[in-house]
Amino acid sequence: MQLKRIFPNAMAPVQYLVSRWGSDGNSLGSYSYDVVGKPHDLSERFRVPVDNLFFAGEATSSSFAGSVHGAYSSGLMAAEECMMRVLDLFQLVMGEEGPASVPLLISRL
């Protein structure tokens, strides 16, 4: 419903998944944790965008993994990356050189 208010002309989703972490017997709302032998760059690899899909969450935080602070700070980082991608696309379409001054609202719903 929130996205429909932001993008009233958007098509309905083709497919979606609703997670129930609080009642899932395999997780019960748990956070990720580091295991022995984990590659040191794993959180950075989790954070790599796929096309226009940006990832955030405590598992993508190399400094604060497994914490609410890690989830929050990685969300800010993903929002910044998203904003930079939008500005890059805007400059490409508009054919502008140099920095653009475009207001952009990133919503944390």
C-alpha positions as a printed NumPy array, in Angstrom:
array([[  0.   ,   0.   ,   0.   ],
       [  2.863,   2.408,   0.788],
       [  4.46 ,   1.892,  -2.622],
       [  1.114,   2.489,  -4.349],
       [  0.945,   5.907,  -2.673],
       [  4.476,   6.737,  -3.812],
       [  4.071,   5.286,  -7.33 ],
       [  0.341,   5.465,  -8.157],
       [  0.862,   4.391, -11.792],
       [  3.068,   1.387, -10.989],
       [  1.963,  -2.072, -12.033],
       [  0.973,  -4.616,  -9.403],
       [  3.809,  -6.954,  -8.363],
       [  4.134, -10.124, -10.397],
       [  5.138, -12.104,  -7.329],
       [  6.014, -11.397,  -3.705],
       [  7.009, -13.229,  -0.558],
       [  5.986, -12.407,   2.983],
       [  8.46 , -13.587,   5.596],
       [  7.32 , -14.64 ,   9.039],
       [ 10.62 , -14.516,  10.913],
       [  8.979, -14.351,  14.311],
       [  7.116, -17.628,  13.854],
       [  9.637, -19.49 ,  11.657],
       [ 10.972, -22.379,  13.762],
       [ 14.308, -22.235,  11.94 ],
       [ 15.035, -18.609,  12.757],
       [ 12.605, -17.126,  15.292],
       [ 13.733, -13.631,  14.328],
       [ 17.43 , -14.375,  14.785],
       [ 20.356, -12.309,  13.565],
       [ 23.286, -13.594,  11.542],
       [ 26.581, -14.416,  13.226],
       [ 30.144, -15.001,  12.12 ],
       [ 31.319, -18.589,  11.81 ],
       [ 34.884, -19.818,  12.058],
       [ 36.546, -19.624,   8.657],
       [ 34.115, -17.057,   7.213],
       [ 35.692, -15.135,   4.318],
       [ 36.633, -11.649,   5.532],
       [ 34.864,  -9.994,   2.587],
       [ 31.565, -11.896,   2.867],
       [ 29.556,  -8.929,   4.185],
       [ 30.859,  -6.762,   1.321],
       [ 29.808,  -9.424,  -1.182],
       [ 26.318,  -9.543,   0.368],
       [ 26.07 ,  -5.774,  -0.08 ],
       [ 26.835,  -5.691,  -3.842],
       [ 23.799,  -4.322,  -5.767],
       [ 22.121,  -6.406,  -8.44 ],
       [ 20.934,  -4.038, -11.161],
       [ 18.701,  -1.578,  -9.286],
       [ 18.29 ,  -3.787,  -6.22 ],
       [ 20.322,  -2.614,  -3.21 ],
       [ 20.921,  -4.773,  -0.144],
       [ 21.126,  -3.733,   3.488],
       [ 20.816,  -5.371,   6.875],
       [ 22.995,  -6.464,   9.737],
       [ 24.493,  -9.315,   7.675],
       [ 25.877,  -6.77 ,   5.17 ],
       [ 27.679,  -4.735,   7.836],
       [ 31.382,  -5.475,   8.151],
       [ 31.761,  -3.282,  11.258],
       [ 28.594,  -4.109,  13.218],
       [ 27.433,  -7.549,  12.046],
       [ 24.567,  -9.094,  13.982],
       [ 23.381,  -5.816,  15.497],
       [ 20.604,  -3.294,  15.035],
       [ 23.268,  -0.624,  14.554],
       [ 24.704,  -2.679,  11.674],
       [ 21.273,  -2.98 ,  10.081],
       [ 20.628,   0.754,  10.41 ],
       [ 24.049,   1.91 ,   9.185],
       [ 23.975,  -0.48 ,   6.213],
       [ 20.522,   0.869,   5.32 ],
       [ 21.927,   4.394,   5.241],
       [ 24.775,   3.185,   3.047],
       [ 22.404,   1.411,   0.641],
       [ 20.215,   4.524,   0.439],
       [ 23.273,   6.623,  -0.399],
       [ 24.33 ,   4.153,  -3.115],
       [ 20.805,   4.19 ,  -4.519],
       [ 20.758,   7.978,  -4.55 ],
       [ 24.104,   8.105,  -6.357],
       [ 22.844,   5.615,  -8.953],
       [ 19.718,   7.701,  -9.555],
       [ 21.791,  10.882,  -9.899],
       [ 24.166,   9.135, -12.325],
       [ 21.217,   7.969, -14.429],
       [ 19.68 ,  11.441, -14.337],
       [ 22.926,  13.012, -15.552],
       [ 23.23 ,  10.396, -18.293],
       [ 19.678,  11.05 , -19.533],
       [ 19.965,  14.828, -19.283],
       [ 23.435,  14.849, -20.839],
       [ 24.76 ,  17.048, -18.052],
       [ 28.392,  17.285, -17.095],
       [ 29.324,  17.933, -13.509],
       [ 27.236,  17.649, -10.328],
       [ 23.461,  17.846, -10.567],
       [ 21.237,  19.429,  -7.972],
       [ 18.232,  17.142,  -7.798],
       [ 16.112,  16.671,  -4.661],
       [ 15.634,  12.995,  -3.84 ],
       [ 13.604,  11.527,  -1.023],
       [ 14.634,   8.122,   0.309],
       [ 11.887,   6.702,   2.51 ],
       [ 12.467,   4.361,   5.439],
       [  9.067,   2.753,   5.831]])
